[in-house]
Each structure stands twice: as C-alpha cells, then as structure tokens.
Amino acid sequence: MNQFIKTLFAGLILVLYLATIGGAMDIPKELSSASRECIDCHKDENHSLYQQWGDSKHYRANVGCFECHSAKKGDKDAFEHEGYLISVIVSPKDCAKCHAKEVDEFENSHHSKAGRILGSLDNVLAEVVEGNSAFVTHGFPDGASAAAVNGCWQCHGGQVKALEDGTLDPATWPNTGIGRINPDGSEGSCSACHQRHSFSAAQARQPETCGKCHLGPDHPQKEIYEESKHGISYYANIDKMNLESAKWVVGEDYDAAPTCATCHMSATPNQPVTHNIGLRIKWNNRPVHSKLSHLTDKKWNLKSASVTADTRRENMVDVCQTCHNPNFTSNFFTQYEGLIKLYDEKFATPGEKLYKAAIPLLTADADGNHIKFSDDIDFVWFELWHHEGRRARHGASMMAPDYTHWHGTYDLAKNFYTEFIPEIKELIHEGLASKDSKKVDAAKNLQKILTSVLNSENHKWFIGKMSKAEKQKRKKAAEEFKARYK
C-alpha cells in the first residue's frame, strides 16, 4: 500500500469515527481562517510544532490551532493573542468537543484522579522531608516545594494556577501530569499519553509512554514489562507490531507481542478501545493491602464502580486469551493471587498491626500528634509496603520473576526481619524504661503483639520454633540438592 492510499484510508477512518461519536463537533470542511492565521506565524516561529501537527490526523481533519486553543471570555486562563482569545492549556473538556466518548471514559478512570495525591503521605515526603517552601511564585506567595513541583506534580498532575492576565504560574506549568487539575475545573491531561502536537496513536501505544510515570522503586511497571516475556517479544518484534494501524485489534492486526496499551486499553475482537484502564484490572496493588479495584472507584465516586472486580478480571482474561489458552491464563491468575495473599498475610497485616501499635512510642509534636517520618521505623515501614510490597505484587501481576522475588519478596523479608522487627524491639525496650505510664502501657501492648506475630506459623522459624516435620522436610530437600550437584 503506497503512502497516498495509507493517508486516504486513515482519513476515511477518522471521518467515520467522528461521525459516530455522540455530541461531537462536525468535522470541518476546511481549515478555519483563524487557524490559517496561527499557522502563517507558527510554521516559522515553531517549525517542529507545525511539522508535528502536519503529520497528525488533526491536520487531515482540518482541526487546527484555533479549534483546540480558542477560549471564551471569563475563562481563567484566557488571554488575547493577535486579536483572538486563546488559552495555552487544552484540557479534556476542550478535547471532548470532538472526543466525547474518550473523555468520558478517561474522566471516570483512576488516572484522571491522580492529582488528588496532593496532601497524601507521599506529598509529606516531597513537601516536608525532601523539600521546603523556598519556591516562591505569584501563585505560591508562601512558597512551594521544588521537589513536589519537579517530581510528584509532573506525573500525578498538580493544580495549574492561572494568573490575572491569563498566564500560567511557573510552579504549575509546564505540566502534563495525568491527573492535572486544570483552570476550567476538569481533571486530567490527554497529552500525558498523546504527546503534542502529533497526538499519535502509535506513540501512545508504546510502553515508553507509560514509562514516564510507571517506573522506579515503588512501581516499576516499565522495568517489569521489559523483563517479562511480553517485553522481550515486543522489543524483538517491533517491526511486526503494526503500531500505525487505525484499528489495531490484537490477534487481527498484530500478534507478535502486547504492549501496556494492548492489555489495558486497546481493542480485542470482543472489546472496544477504552480510556478507562481500570476496567481490566481486578486488584489495586497500590495500598498497604491490595483492594478490589471497583472499591477504589467507589471511594472516588466514579460511575465505573458499578463494574465489579470479577468482571474486570474477565475483561483481562479476554485479552490474555487472544494469545494464551484458558488453562494457561487461569493458572497465571492463580499464581498471581497466591502472591497477593502471601504478601498480605505474612507481611502487610502483621506489619501494619505492629506499626500502628508502635505509634504512641514514636516522636510526637507539642499536641501529641505523631510526626510522620521522624523515626527510622517510619521509613522502614513505608518502604516495606510502598516499595518492596508493591514491587512483589506488580512483578507477579506482569510475570517478571526477578522483580517478584529479588526486588520484591526478598527485600521485603530482609527488611522486615533485619530492620523492622529490631526497630519494634528497640521501641519496646525504650518504652518499658520510660517514666511515662502511657508509654509503658504502649510498650507492653506492642510486646504482646510482637510475641503473637513471631509465634505465628509465618514467622516462628525466626525464633527457632520451626516444627520437626518442617525441619526434616528442609533437611531432605538440602540433601537431595547436594546429591544432584556433586
């Protein structure tokens, strides 16, 4: 197929698509005079921007600068530019003029609420522990933390503040965080995934797009994917992925490998594209304890809460079975959920119980409130669930054994037994020696809980109480191993 036919076909697909979405703007018959004026200047002033737009489907649909950037009088971020009222930010509300279905799905996803992390425990780290209030701008006269501005807000999205003249406060812009809180009240950023100004579907389908945010010590999905058979197959077969296909149905348009988009968003023979990536995820592995995903949506008052976690699992199973047989898929989920159960029963539940019981023995302010991250155990416990516990669960969810074990359960166990438990013991020792009766009582309670935890089936090996049967089992396994490798 030559380039002309490819372009003609892509334009036809776009026209048909725009004709089917309810409430969408009619496709323009020609480029507007306002957009022509924009282009006359910007093709010289911002040549790469002009070229990117020229390669986009927007260009072929006569959607230009003004159609996206036009503003109305009264918009907080509106300003006059060359005789027109425009805004720099193109928010989901703006995109909904043509992409109503996609925006509705996105707005009902957990992604669009990522900006609500502001004020969370993570932000305490960025604003207080790591940062200060020295980043002073017009929008933040009392200062903001440069650590939060350049870190947290760039993935989660911060609240973009428009100044009186419509310009955007430098502490909050530029920002393409997925849950960005826009001046028009909408949440989210379409350009977090569909980069300006080409808005390429092929680019958004690649794992690197998700890797801007989903990587690192606490949620290394990008690295996990690269380790997995899925990632290995993708990078070995990029030329077979047909990423430019308008339809891009797994099993029809490509079958060499899946990307993040394949599993979480893109079409299958039985499911349409969705911009609510939570609708194929049964478990939310972000918190201390894994939660059924529809319960998370319910907490955020999202209408997608009506789609149960079991239904979401079936949606994902449908994706898996375009390449894998039912037995393979069923057994994978059994393995994965076994790891979730192990993590929760052995580490998360007893660890949380011990940590909460230890709080009365930790550093407090003048009002008696625990000062978060003021004691070693605060960091140890945080990393146990926020880093190691997540890595183990995410690694298992995407079939990455090294992240599940060495970066996950190994680090989890090592730090639980060599850092967390010793910190608990030290707090008990200090509490029992205190002259404060409340601290003594708290120490006695903590000791009781610790004794119970260490004497449980999961941990009694640590205090030398492994059963004789288990000892014999371990001894036999060791002898068989040595016999195999004489």
C-alpha positions as MATLAB code, in Angstrom:
seq = 'MNQFIKTLFAGLILVLYLATIGGAMDIPKELSSASRECIDCHKDENHSLYQQWGDSKHYRANVGCFECHSAKKGDKDAFEHEGYLISVIVSPKDCAKCHAKEVDEFENSHHSKAGRILGSLDNVLAEVVEGNSAFVTHGFPDGASAAAVNGCWQCHGGQVKALEDGTLDPATWPNTGIGRINPDGSEGSCSACHQRHSFSAAQARQPETCGKCHLGPDHPQKEIYEESKHGISYYANIDKMNLESAKWVVGEDYDAAPTCATCHMSATPNQPVTHNIGLRIKWNNRPVHSKLSHLTDKKWNLKSASVTADTRRENMVDVCQTCHNPNFTSNFFTQYEGLIKLYDEKFATPGEKLYKAAIPLLTADADGNHIKFSDDIDFVWFELWHHEGRRARHGASMMAPDYTHWHGTYDLAKNFYTEFIPEIKELIHEGLASKDSKKVDAAKNLQKILTSVLNSENHKWFIGKMSKAEKQKRKKAAEEFKARYK';
ca = [
       0.000    0.000    0.000;
       1.572    3.335   -1.045;
       1.640    6.421    1.191;
      -1.253    8.143   -0.624;
      -3.590    5.200   -0.070;
      -2.483    4.911    3.577;
      -3.261    8.601    4.131;
      -6.606    8.327    2.341;
      -7.576    5.268    4.392;
      -6.556    6.902    7.687;
      -8.593    9.991    6.809;
     -11.626    7.837    5.975;
     -11.344    6.016    9.301;
     -11.201    9.386   11.099;
     -14.246   10.710    9.263;
     -16.257    7.580   10.025;
     -15.175    7.700   13.656;
     -16.110   11.351   14.135;
     -19.473   10.665   12.543;
     -20.295    8.011   15.141;
     -19.451    9.718   18.445;
     -22.412   11.348   20.091;
     -22.386   15.071   20.655;
     -19.131   15.543   18.777;
     -18.260   18.557   16.668;
     -18.888   18.117   12.947;
     -15.674   17.587   11.039;
     -14.701   20.924    9.426;
     -14.909   21.083    5.623;
     -11.798   23.232    5.513;
      -9.261   24.765    7.829;
     -10.651   27.838    9.575;
      -9.341   31.294    8.768;
      -8.293   31.717   12.416;
      -6.150   28.563   12.295;
      -4.646   29.705    8.985;
      -3.513   32.902   10.681;
      -1.962   30.889   13.503;
      -0.127   28.666   11.046;
       1.231   31.577    8.992;
       3.232   32.627   12.040;
       3.875   29.387   13.908;
       5.198   27.450   10.940;
       8.192   29.798   11.090;
       8.289   30.560   14.810;
       7.701   26.946   15.922;
       8.626   24.828   12.934;
       8.748   21.491   14.762;
       5.298   22.139   16.272;
       3.964   22.886   12.792;
       5.537   19.748   11.355;
       4.157   17.569   14.159;
       0.677   18.937   13.559;
       1.141   18.383    9.827;
       1.766   14.684   10.461;
      -1.309   14.327   12.644;
      -4.840   13.189   11.880;
      -5.937   16.624   13.098;
      -4.298   18.124   10.019;
      -6.200   15.803    7.691;
      -9.441   16.568    9.556;
      -8.946   20.372    9.253;
      -8.598   20.718   13.018;
      -6.045   23.435   13.602;
      -4.568   25.603   16.348;
      -7.664   27.711   16.988;
     -10.081   24.762   17.174;
      -8.134   23.438   20.173;
      -6.749   26.589   21.791;
      -9.665   29.002   21.448;
     -11.003   30.370   24.735;
     -14.093   32.171   25.948;
     -14.348   35.394   27.838;
     -14.287   34.589   31.529;
     -12.007   31.557   31.212;
      -9.382   31.809   33.939;
      -6.505   31.067   31.585;
      -7.764   33.096   28.610;
      -5.623   35.869   27.146;
      -5.695   37.954   23.992;
      -3.216   36.995   21.307;
      -3.104   38.604   17.849;
      -6.747   39.614   18.079;
      -8.016   36.236   19.339;
      -8.865   34.979   22.817;
      -6.924   31.782   23.443;
      -5.554   29.594   26.233;
      -2.327   27.618   26.373;
      -3.879   24.580   28.051;
      -6.007   22.219   26.021;
      -7.923   20.363   28.714;
     -10.019   17.188   28.493;
     -13.056   19.468   28.411;
     -11.668   21.019   25.215;
     -10.864   17.626   23.699;
     -14.418   16.462   24.476;
     -15.744   18.757   21.741;
     -14.673   16.028   19.327;
     -13.704   13.109   21.560;
     -16.643   12.969   23.950;
     -16.612    9.197   24.478;
     -12.891    9.023   25.185;
     -13.021   11.924   27.632;
     -15.994   10.455   29.469;
     -14.134    7.151   29.875;
     -10.972    8.917   30.994;
     -12.769   11.164   33.487;
     -14.228    8.058   35.101;
     -10.829    6.420   35.457;
      -8.483    6.419   38.420;
      -5.870    8.003   36.128;
      -7.780   11.274   35.945;
      -7.853   11.485   39.748;
      -4.087   11.160   40.158;
      -3.791   14.861   41.026;
      -5.689   14.170   44.226;
      -2.486   12.762   45.689;
      -1.800   16.303   46.903;
      -1.801   16.186   50.687;
      -1.107   12.435   50.825;
       1.705   10.705   52.690;
       3.800   10.823   49.502;
       3.410   14.580   49.411;
       4.512   14.879   53.036;
       7.785   13.413   51.814;
       8.121   15.812   48.867;
       6.951   18.935   50.680;
       8.470   18.469   54.141;
      11.004   15.648   54.376;
      12.673   16.163   50.978;
      11.694   19.775   50.346;
      10.894   23.171   51.815;
       8.815   26.229   50.922;
      11.540   28.198   49.189;
       9.992   28.004   45.678;
       8.092   31.318   45.721;
       5.945   32.402   42.759;
       2.939   34.674   42.210;
       0.666   31.668   42.594;
       2.504   30.480   45.692;
       3.455   33.606   47.662;
       4.073   31.424   50.730;
       6.220   29.090   48.683;
       6.027   25.565   47.327;
       8.444   22.643   47.373;
      10.645   22.342   44.295;
      10.762   18.575   44.965;
       6.985   18.350   44.576;
       6.875   20.736   41.594;
       9.519   18.868   39.606;
       8.692   15.379   40.833;
       5.250   14.457   42.118;
       3.258   17.011   40.122;
       4.829   16.074   36.791;
       3.364   12.569   36.895;
       0.325   12.902   39.111;
      -0.510   16.406   37.959;
      -0.737   19.487   40.115;
      -3.320   22.255   40.188;
      -2.483   24.664   37.367;
      -2.903   28.234   38.569;
      -3.783   30.961   36.087;
      -2.673   34.485   36.972;
      -4.827   37.578   36.440;
      -3.554   38.154   32.899;
      -4.254   34.539   31.876;
      -0.617   33.431   32.013;
       0.185   30.299   33.969;
       2.123   30.227   37.211;
       5.616   28.726   36.645;
       5.296   26.436   39.660;
       2.361   24.728   37.946;
       3.181   24.994   34.243;
       4.511   23.262   32.181;
       2.757   20.162   33.443;
       1.392   17.107   31.637;
       0.600   15.080   34.750;
      -2.100   12.502   34.067;
      -4.383   13.893   36.783;
      -3.603   17.588   36.258;
      -6.245   19.883   37.734;
      -6.974   22.441   35.020;
      -8.148   26.048   35.361;
     -11.505   25.097   33.805;
     -12.141   22.599   36.632;
     -11.525   19.471   34.570;
      -9.125   16.784   35.754;
      -6.503   15.154   33.588;
      -4.259   15.723   30.627;
      -4.772   13.941   27.309;
      -1.259   14.984   26.280;
       0.150   12.925   29.161;
      -0.148    9.997   26.758;
      -0.846   11.599   23.362;
       2.099   13.951   23.007;
       1.660   17.337   21.363;
       1.202   18.098   18.512;
       1.061   14.916   16.515;
      -1.161   13.116   19.069;
      -0.010    9.865   17.521;
      -1.847    6.672   18.441;
       1.286    4.698   17.557;
       3.338    6.707   20.054;
       0.702    6.282   22.778;
       0.655    2.509   22.200;
       4.350    2.091   23.023;
       5.441    1.090   26.565;
       7.808    4.073   26.810;
       4.751    6.324   27.016;
       3.648    4.669   30.241;
       7.253    4.566   31.445;
       7.286    8.302   32.103;
       5.479    7.590   35.369;
       5.263    3.821   35.848;
       8.857    3.054   36.773;
      11.200    3.383   39.722;
      11.451    1.778   43.172;
       7.781    1.932   44.106;
       6.006    0.969   40.871;
       8.478   -0.286   38.245;
       5.919   -1.491   35.700;
       8.083   -0.335   32.781;
      11.105   -2.315   34.008;
       8.866   -5.248   34.917;
       7.421   -5.261   31.405;
      10.903   -5.203   29.869;
      11.900   -8.244   31.954;
       8.771  -10.202   31.098;
       8.299  -12.416   28.054;
       5.839   -9.797   26.791;
       8.503   -7.086   26.765;
      11.167   -9.369   25.329;
       8.830  -10.293   22.478;
       7.882   -6.668   21.832;
      11.436   -5.362   21.507;
      12.384   -8.323   19.303;
       9.394   -7.739   17.025;
       8.703   -4.001   16.937;
       8.637   -4.123   13.156;
       5.736   -6.593   13.320;
       3.581   -4.589   15.738;
       1.688   -2.592   13.087;
       1.535    0.331   15.527;
       0.269    2.772   12.892;
      -2.903    0.748   12.269;
      -6.056    2.756   12.886;
      -7.922   -0.341   14.093;
      -5.098   -2.183   15.938;
      -7.032   -5.178   17.223;
      -4.859   -7.738   18.989;
      -4.931  -11.086   17.208;
      -6.020   -9.414   13.968;
      -3.690   -6.523   13.239;
      -0.765   -7.877   15.279;
       0.115  -10.918   17.364;
       3.866  -10.675   17.997;
       3.535   -9.186   21.494;
       1.343   -6.998   23.689;
       2.202   -3.526   24.975;
       0.753   -1.821   28.055;
      -1.981   -0.397   25.825;
      -2.837   -3.837   24.450;
      -3.748   -5.253   27.828;
      -5.221   -2.197   29.491;
      -6.820   -0.101   26.744;
      -6.776   -1.305   23.173;
      -9.354   -3.296   21.247;
      -9.716   -7.069   21.182;
     -12.056   -8.998   18.884;
     -14.588   -8.839   21.736;
     -13.887   -5.463   23.400;
     -13.624   -1.903   22.083;
     -10.900    0.560   22.944;
     -11.328    2.065   26.415;
      -9.692    5.083   28.024;
     -10.547    3.799   31.491;
      -7.614    1.480   32.063;
      -9.026    0.257   35.380;
     -11.760   -1.736   33.654;
      -9.370   -4.643   33.033;
      -7.700   -4.626   36.452;
      -9.110   -6.728   39.294;
      -6.663   -5.712   42.035;
      -5.411   -2.284   43.037;
      -1.906   -3.075   44.341;
      -1.038    0.476   45.327;
      -2.208    0.486   49.000;
      -0.822   -1.378   52.005;
      -3.409   -4.087   51.324;
      -4.447   -4.936   47.772;
      -8.031   -3.837   47.170;
     -10.631   -4.887   44.650;
     -10.456   -2.191   42.001;
     -14.154   -1.339   41.887;
     -13.978   -0.460   45.599;
     -11.268    2.081   44.798;
     -13.531    3.586   42.135;
     -16.366    3.685   44.654;
     -14.138    5.645   47.038;
     -13.593    8.216   44.283;
     -17.333    8.297   43.444;
     -16.699    7.090   39.889;
     -19.612    5.615   37.980;
     -17.312    2.823   36.798;
     -17.569    1.452   40.347;
     -20.581   -0.451   39.018;
     -18.189   -2.679   37.029;
     -17.130   -5.315   39.563;
     -13.589   -6.550   40.010;
     -14.546  -10.030   38.790;
     -15.948   -8.532   35.582;
     -12.728   -6.601   35.140;
     -10.765   -9.797   35.521;
     -12.877  -11.390   32.802;
     -12.139   -8.378   30.601;
      -8.423   -9.009   31.084;
      -8.847  -12.746   30.561;
     -10.399  -11.902   27.193;
      -7.204  -10.023   26.290;
      -4.954  -12.838   27.514;
      -6.844  -15.478   25.567;
      -6.198  -13.830   22.233;
      -2.726  -15.371   22.625;
      -2.940  -17.886   25.508;
      -5.219  -20.849   26.123;
      -7.723  -20.880   29.033;
      -5.649  -23.227   31.194;
      -2.532  -21.041   30.877;
      -4.500  -17.908   31.719;
      -6.381  -19.439   34.655;
      -3.196  -20.846   36.183;
      -1.432  -17.500   35.813;
      -4.138  -15.724   37.818;
      -3.964  -18.468   40.462;
      -0.210  -17.868   40.823;
      -0.594  -14.095   40.909;
      -3.331  -14.063   43.542;
      -1.318  -16.540   45.615;
       1.443  -13.934   45.806;
      -1.012  -11.226   46.825;
      -2.272  -13.474   49.631;
       1.271  -14.317   50.770;
       2.308  -10.669   50.913;
      -0.779   -9.645   52.844;
      -0.834  -12.476   55.370;
       2.887  -12.664   56.089;
       3.956   -9.031   55.938;
       1.256   -6.392   55.375;
      -1.277   -7.408   58.028;
       1.134   -8.134   60.924;
       3.427   -5.269   59.879;
       0.624   -2.733   59.901;
      -0.644   -4.020   63.253;
       2.815   -3.641   64.793;
       3.413   -0.207   63.266;
       0.099    1.217   64.452;
       0.710   -0.149   67.945;
       4.155    1.494   67.915;
       2.893    4.999   67.094;
       2.365    6.044   70.778;
       6.087    5.361   71.266;
       7.221    7.488   68.324;
       8.197   11.147   68.196;
       5.233   13.487   68.660;
       4.664   17.239   68.389;
       3.530   19.527   71.198;
      -0.077   18.468   70.617;
       0.794   14.809   70.933;
       0.449   14.024   67.214;
       2.903   11.612   65.633;
       5.407   13.433   63.413;
       5.473   11.381   60.225;
       8.930   10.252   59.046;
      10.619   11.470   62.218;
      11.720    7.970   63.298;
      13.638    5.246   61.483;
      10.699    2.878   61.643;
       8.519    5.333   59.692;
      10.820    4.964   56.681;
      11.248    1.216   57.135;
       7.513    0.545   57.279;
       6.788    2.928   54.384;
       9.280    1.178   52.120;
       8.077   -2.286   53.153;
       4.630   -1.723   51.652;
       5.178    1.244   49.344;
       8.315   -0.091   47.650;
       9.026   -3.776   48.286;
       5.436   -4.902   48.726;
       4.333   -3.131   45.563;
       7.268   -4.480   43.548;
       6.440   -8.042   44.556;
       2.762   -7.678   43.661;
       3.328   -5.770   40.436;
       6.079   -8.172   39.392;
       3.755  -11.146   39.821;
       0.915   -9.362   38.024;
       3.046   -8.954   34.886;
       5.117  -12.158   35.001;
       8.505  -10.717   35.987;
      10.142  -13.238   38.360;
      13.193  -11.138   39.255;
      11.062   -8.201   40.355;
       8.676  -10.515   42.172;
      11.482  -12.184   44.105;
      14.790  -10.330   44.356;
      13.378   -6.815   44.153;
      10.147   -7.843   45.902;
       9.719  -10.640   48.423;
      13.464  -10.917   49.173;
      13.833   -7.227   50.015;
      10.528   -7.388   51.855;
      11.661  -10.299   54.051;
      15.189   -8.954   54.590;
      13.972   -5.561   55.753;
      11.088   -7.000   57.784;
      13.403   -9.234   59.839;
      16.606   -7.169   59.938;
      15.200   -3.634   60.200;
      11.507   -3.557   61.077;
      11.482   -6.168   63.862;
      14.667   -4.788   65.504;
      13.113   -1.287   65.455;
       9.997   -2.680   67.148;
      12.140   -4.372   69.812;
      14.076   -1.170   70.441;
      10.858    0.800   70.872;
       9.582   -1.780   73.352;
      12.844   -1.581   75.306;
      12.734    2.222   75.454;
       9.037    2.285   76.291;
       9.340   -0.141   79.198;
      12.146    2.006   80.643;
      10.097    5.195   80.371;
       8.722    7.062   83.362;
       5.593    7.839   81.355;
       2.946    5.262   82.285;
       1.227    5.652   78.908;
       4.433    4.735   77.112;
       4.953    1.771   79.417;
       1.445    0.530   78.653;
       2.009    1.062   74.920;
       5.280   -0.871   75.108;
       3.595   -3.775   76.910;
       0.859   -3.855   74.255;
       3.435   -3.768   71.472;
       5.379   -6.609   73.112;
       2.217   -8.700   73.281;
       1.516   -8.159   69.583;
       5.147   -8.880   68.623;
       5.135  -12.128   70.595;
       1.942  -13.184   68.836;
       3.333  -12.325   65.399;
       6.669  -14.088   65.895;
       4.977  -17.216   67.247;
       2.633  -17.434   64.258;
       3.114  -20.059   61.542;
       4.591  -17.494   59.155;
       7.315  -16.257   61.498;
       8.088  -18.856   64.176;
      11.083  -20.107   62.179;
      12.715  -16.761   63.048;
      12.698  -17.535   66.782;
      13.797  -21.142   66.392;
      10.370  -22.742   66.622;
      10.179  -24.422   63.226;
       8.325  -27.727   63.602;
      10.229  -31.036   63.456;
       8.311  -32.023   60.339;
       9.318  -28.815   58.583;
      12.942  -29.233   59.681;
      13.008  -32.740   58.260;
      11.455  -31.503   55.029;
      14.103  -28.771   54.695;
      16.923  -31.218   55.540;
      15.722  -33.733   52.947;
      15.475  -31.041   50.281;
      19.015  -29.853   51.067;
      20.426  -33.393   50.867;
      18.700  -34.001   47.524;
      20.094  -30.737   46.198;
      23.656  -31.677   47.207;
      23.253  -35.140   45.660;
      22.221  -33.603   42.344;
      25.234  -31.307   42.217;
      28.109  -33.491   43.482;
];
